[in-house]
């Protein structure tokens, strides 16, 4: 993480070597966005499952 921040800092001050190093790295920001989306989807599935178990009531046969 420290090397990534160091490379970002050098890229900001327009160091050509740091820019080349940055362009060779995988897109960290895209990975972060995908990770956030995946975590959100997993959390929504868990919340849906918990709500399904806690709020769904069995059918009352006497009413039918």
Secondary structure as GFF3:
##gff-version 3
##sequence-region A 1 64
A	DSSP	alpha_helix	2	12	.	.	.	ID=ss1
A	DSSP	alpha_helix	16	24	.	.	.	ID=ss2
A	DSSP	alpha_helix	28	55	.	.	.	ID=ss3
###
